Amino acid sequence: MARVKIDFSIDTLAEGAGKELIERELSDIFNNINDPNADPTKKRSLIVKVDFIPDADYDEVKASINVSSKLAPAAPVTTKIMTGRDLNTGMIAASELKSGVKGQTYIDEQGDVRTDTGEKVEDIEKKSSKIIDLQEKRG
């Protein structure tokens, strides 16, 4: 086999364009590694592909540089949705569970008390005109 003298390097091919492509993908990889929404333990890959296409006379070769990366996907986000049928109307309803526990109220960031589906308790009380006398029920 004939000895070959290679007088170029990947980082200088195409006036450094290959090196720029590699650096761009490396930047994407490290941004992905530091993304709190992606799994930090998943493998990331840098793929560098250089195709060499000779001409018919064997004296010129076209080099095509392709650089890509395989990143970790964003971690899934989960939530709970409550569903059921309204026995009065027959309509099926679905609402996201905001409180964490079905039937439990919670206080939001603004200090408002909300139902388990996120509706303001104050708004519900304003809609209801019926006053409940707890002393009368005690009886």
Backbone as numpy.savetxt, mean C-alpha at the origin, in Angstrom:
# Nx Ny Nz CAx CAy CAz Cx Cy Cz
40.04 -20.98 -27.09 39.19 -19.80 -27.09 40.09 -18.56 -27.09
39.73 -17.61 -27.92 40.53 -16.40 -28.06 40.40 -15.51 -26.84
41.46 -14.86 -26.49 41.43 -13.88 -25.40 40.76 -12.62 -25.90
40.01 -11.95 -25.01 39.26 -10.76 -25.39 39.67 -9.62 -24.46
39.93 -8.47 -25.07 40.22 -7.27 -24.28 38.94 -6.44 -24.24
38.40 -6.26 -23.05 37.18 -5.47 -22.86 37.61 -4.09 -22.37
37.29 -3.08 -23.16 37.73 -1.72 -22.84 36.54 -0.83 -22.48
35.63 -1.35 -21.72 34.50 -0.56 -21.21 34.00 -1.23 -19.94
33.18 -0.50 -19.18 32.54 -1.09 -18.00 31.07 -0.70 -18.02
30.29 -1.44 -17.26 28.85 -1.18 -17.23 28.54 0.25 -16.82
29.29 0.77 -15.86 28.96 2.12 -15.38 29.34 3.23 -16.36
30.12 2.91 -17.40 30.45 3.94 -18.39 29.74 3.72 -19.72
29.05 2.61 -19.89 28.32 2.36 -21.14 27.27 3.44 -21.37
27.06 3.79 -22.61 26.06 4.79 -23.01 26.25 6.09 -22.24
27.51 6.48 -22.11 27.90 7.72 -21.42 27.36 7.76 -19.98
27.34 6.61 -19.33 26.92 6.54 -17.93 25.43 6.35 -17.72
24.68 6.19 -18.81 23.22 6.03 -18.67 22.88 4.75 -17.92
23.65 3.69 -18.14 23.41 2.43 -17.42 23.58 2.62 -15.93
24.62 3.33 -15.55 24.87 3.60 -14.12 23.71 4.42 -13.53
23.23 5.40 -14.28 22.10 6.21 -13.80 20.85 5.36 -13.60
20.61 4.42 -14.52 19.45 3.53 -14.38 19.58 2.67 -13.13
20.78 2.17 -12.89 21.02 1.35 -11.70 20.81 2.17 -10.43
21.33 3.37 -10.39 21.19 4.22 -9.21 19.72 4.57 -8.95
18.96 4.81 -10.03 17.54 5.11 -9.87 16.79 3.93 -9.26
17.06 2.73 -9.75 16.40 1.55 -9.19 16.85 1.28 -7.76
18.12 1.52 -7.45 18.59 1.36 -6.07 17.87 2.33 -5.14
17.63 3.54 -5.62 16.89 4.53 -4.83 15.48 4.02 -4.54
14.83 3.45 -5.58 13.49 2.89 -5.38 13.51 1.75 -4.38
14.53 0.90 -4.46 14.65 -0.24 -3.54 14.77 0.24 -2.10
15.64 1.21 -1.85 15.83 1.66 -0.47 14.67 2.49 0.05
13.96 3.18 -0.84 12.71 3.84 -0.42 11.69 2.79 -0.02
11.62 1.70 -0.77 10.69 0.62 -0.46 11.06 -0.07 0.85
12.34 -0.27 1.10 12.79 -0.89 2.35 12.38 -0.03 3.55
12.43 1.27 3.39 12.10 2.17 4.49 10.64 2.61 4.51
9.81 2.03 3.64 8.39 2.33 3.61 7.70 1.57 4.74
7.08 2.28 5.70 6.44 1.58 6.83 5.24 0.73 6.40
4.75 0.91 5.18 3.62 0.13 4.70 4.04 -1.16 3.99
5.35 -1.36 3.79 5.85 -2.56 3.14 6.56 -3.45 4.16
6.54 -4.74 3.92 7.19 -5.70 4.82 8.70 -5.52 4.73
9.36 -5.11 5.83 10.80 -4.85 5.77 11.64 -6.11 5.60
11.08 -7.28 5.84 11.86 -8.51 5.74 11.77 -9.17 4.37
10.93 -8.67 3.49 10.80 -9.25 2.15 12.01 -8.89 1.30
12.37 -9.84 0.44 13.52 -9.66 -0.45 13.18 -8.66 -1.56
14.12 -7.79 -1.87 14.03 -6.89 -3.02 15.11 -7.32 -4.01
14.88 -7.08 -5.30 15.85 -7.50 -6.31 16.16 -6.37 -7.27
17.41 -6.31 -7.68 17.86 -5.40 -8.74 18.20 -6.29 -9.93
17.56 -6.03 -11.05 17.78 -6.84 -12.25 18.43 -5.95 -13.31
19.64 -6.34 -13.71 20.36 -5.62 -14.76 20.50 -6.58 -15.93
19.96 -6.19 -17.06 20.03 -7.02 -18.27 20.68 -6.21 -19.38
21.72 -6.76 -19.94 22.40 -6.12 -21.07 22.33 -7.08 -22.24
21.68 -6.66 -23.31 21.60 -7.46 -24.53 22.64 -6.93 -25.52
23.34 -7.85 -26.15 24.34 -7.50 -27.16 23.87 -8.04 -28.51
23.64 -7.13 -29.47 23.12 -7.49 -30.79 24.16 -7.13 -31.84
24.89 -8.13 -32.37 25.92 -7.83 -33.38 25.29 -7.56 -34.75
26.00 -6.77 -35.57 25.54 -6.56 -36.93 26.03 -7.71 -37.82
25.62 -7.69 -39.05 25.94 -8.78 -39.97 27.44 -8.90 -40.26
28.18 -7.83 -40.11 29.62 -7.86 -40.40 30.46 -8.19 -39.17
29.86 -8.37 -38.02 30.54 -8.70 -36.77 31.49 -7.60 -36.27
31.37 -6.42 -36.79 32.31 -5.38 -36.34 31.66 -4.32 -35.45
30.35 -4.34 -35.35 29.65 -3.45 -34.43 28.62 -4.26 -33.63
28.48 -3.88 -32.38 27.51 -4.56 -31.51 26.68 -3.49 -30.82
25.38 -3.63 -30.94 24.48 -2.71 -30.25 24.24 -3.29 -28.85
24.44 -2.46 -27.83 24.20 -2.89 -26.46 22.94 -2.20 -25.94
22.03 -2.98 -25.42 20.79 -2.46 -24.88 20.77 -2.77 -23.39
20.66 -1.72 -22.58 20.72 -1.88 -21.13 19.32 -1.70 -20.56
18.89 -2.68 -19.78 17.59 -2.61 -19.14 17.79 -2.89 -17.66
17.35 -1.96 -16.82 17.49 -2.11 -15.37 16.10 -2.02 -14.76
15.79 -2.97 -13.89 14.50 -2.95 -13.21 14.69 -3.47 -11.79
13.65 -3.34 -11.02 13.72 -3.84 -9.64 12.42 -4.53 -9.30
12.52 -5.42 -8.34 11.33 -6.08 -7.80 11.25 -5.65 -6.34
10.16 -4.96 -6.00 9.99 -4.39 -4.66 9.00 -5.21 -3.85
9.02 -5.00 -2.56 8.03 -5.64 -1.69 6.70 -4.91 -1.85
5.61 -5.64 -1.95 4.31 -4.97 -2.07 3.91 -4.31 -0.75
3.01 -3.39 -0.86 2.48 -2.75 0.36 1.76 -3.81 1.18
1.89 -3.70 2.48 1.21 -4.64 3.38 -0.30 -4.43 3.28
-1.08 -5.50 3.38 -2.54 -5.32 3.29 -3.07 -4.57 4.50
-4.15 -3.87 4.29 -4.83 -3.13 5.36 -6.16 -3.84 5.59
-6.45 -4.16 6.84 -7.70 -4.86 7.14 -8.59 -4.02 8.04
-9.86 -4.30 7.98 -10.84 -3.65 8.81 -11.99 -4.62 9.02
-12.90 -4.29 9.90 -14.09 -5.12 10.11 -15.30 -4.36 9.63
-16.21 -5.08 8.98 -17.45 -4.50 8.49 -18.60 -5.29 9.11
-19.52 -4.56 9.74 -20.71 -5.19 10.32 -21.80 -5.18 9.26
-22.56 -6.26 9.21 -23.65 -6.33 8.25 -24.85 -7.05 8.87
-25.99 -6.75 8.37 -27.21 -7.37 8.86 -28.41 -6.84 8.09
-29.56 -7.41 8.38 -30.79 -7.01 7.70 -31.66 -6.23 8.67
-32.20 -5.10 8.22 -33.16 -4.33 9.01 -34.49 -5.08 8.96
-34.94 -5.56 10.10 -36.17 -6.37 10.13 -37.41 -5.58 9.78
-37.36 -4.25 9.94 -38.52 -3.42 9.61 -38.63 -3.17 8.11
-37.51 -2.94 7.43 -37.52 -2.60 6.01 -37.07 -3.74 5.11
-36.39 -4.72 5.67 -35.86 -5.81 4.86 -34.56 -5.46 4.16
-34.11 -4.22 4.33 -32.90 -3.76 3.66 -31.65 -4.29 4.37
-30.67 -4.72 3.60 -29.40 -5.16 4.15 -28.49 -3.94 4.27
-27.83 -3.83 5.41 -26.94 -2.69 5.64 -25.54 -3.20 5.95
-24.54 -2.42 5.62 -23.15 -2.74 5.94 -22.46 -1.45 6.37
-21.75 -1.50 7.49 -21.03 -0.34 8.02 -19.70 -0.79 8.58
-18.70 0.03 8.39 -17.39 -0.29 8.95 -17.43 -0.15 10.46
-16.84 -1.10 11.16 -16.76 -1.07 12.61 -15.61 -0.15 12.99
-15.92 0.99 13.56 -14.91 2.00 13.88 -14.38 1.87 15.30
-15.20 1.36 16.22 -14.81 1.34 17.63 -13.91 0.16 17.99
-13.89 -0.87 17.17 -13.10 -2.05 17.47 -13.92 -3.16 18.08
-15.04 -2.82 18.74 -15.92 -3.82 19.35 -17.36 -3.45 19.01
-18.11 -4.39 18.49 -19.50 -4.16 18.12 -20.30 -3.68 19.33
-21.05 -2.58 19.15 -21.89 -2.04 20.21 -21.17 -1.06 21.14
-19.88 -0.89 20.98 -19.11 -0.02 21.89 -18.94 1.36 21.28
-19.17 2.38 22.09 -18.91 3.75 21.64 -17.44 4.08 21.87
-16.99 5.15 21.22 -15.61 5.59 21.39 -15.54 7.10 21.24
-14.41 7.66 21.65 -14.19 9.10 21.54 -13.17 9.32 20.43
-13.54 10.17 19.44 -12.63 10.42 18.32 -11.57 11.46 18.67
-10.74 11.80 17.70 -9.62 12.74 17.93 -10.09 14.14 18.34
-11.33 14.51 17.96 -11.86 15.83 18.30 -12.60 15.81 19.64
-12.71 14.65 20.27 -13.39 14.55 21.56 -14.87 14.25 21.47
-15.37 13.96 20.25 -16.78 13.63 20.08 -17.02 12.15 20.38
-18.13 11.86 21.04 -18.51 10.47 21.32 -19.22 9.94 20.08
-18.78 8.77 19.61 -19.34 8.18 18.39 -19.77 6.74 18.63
-20.70 6.27 17.79 -21.15 4.88 17.87 -20.07 3.98 17.29
-20.31 2.68 17.34 -19.34 1.73 16.79 -19.14 1.88 15.29
-20.08 2.53 14.59 -19.93 2.76 13.15 -19.46 4.17 12.82
-19.15 4.97 13.82 -18.59 6.30 13.61 -19.58 7.44 13.59
-20.85 7.17 13.81 -21.86 8.23 13.83 -21.81 8.95 15.17
-21.92 10.29 15.15 -21.90 11.07 16.39 -23.13 10.74 17.24
-22.91 10.40 18.49 -24.01 10.11 19.42 -24.88 11.34 19.59
-24.26 12.50 19.62 -25.00 13.77 19.76 -26.00 13.94 18.62
-25.61 13.59 17.38 -26.51 13.71 16.23 -27.68 12.74 16.34
-27.39 11.55 16.83 -28.46 10.55 16.99 -29.46 11.02 18.04
-28.94 11.58 19.13 -29.83 12.06 20.20 -30.69 13.22 19.72
-30.15 14.08 18.85 -30.93 15.21 18.33 -32.07 14.72 17.43
-31.82 13.63 16.69 -32.85 13.07 15.79 -33.99 12.43 16.57
-33.68 11.88 17.71 -34.68 11.17 18.50 -35.46 12.15 19.37
-36.76 12.18 19.18 -37.59 13.09 19.99 -38.17 12.37 21.20
-38.02 11.06 21.24 -38.57 10.28 22.33 -37.63 10.37 23.54
-38.21 10.78 24.68 -37.45 10.88 25.92 -37.67 9.62 26.72
-36.60 9.00 27.16 -36.69 7.77 27.93 -36.61 8.13 29.42
-37.63 7.75 30.17 -37.65 7.98 31.61 -37.13 6.71 32.28
-35.88 6.73 32.69 -35.28 5.55 33.29 -35.90 5.23 34.64
-36.40 6.23 35.37 -37.02 5.98 36.67 -38.33 5.20 36.47
-39.05 5.50 35.41 -40.31 4.83 35.15 -40.09 3.35 34.82
-39.05 3.03 34.09 -38.75 1.64 33.71 -38.28 0.84 34.90
-37.71 1.50 35.91 -37.15 0.82 37.07 -38.20 0.05 37.85
-39.36 0.59 37.99 -40.47 0.17 38.70 -40.75 -1.08 39.27
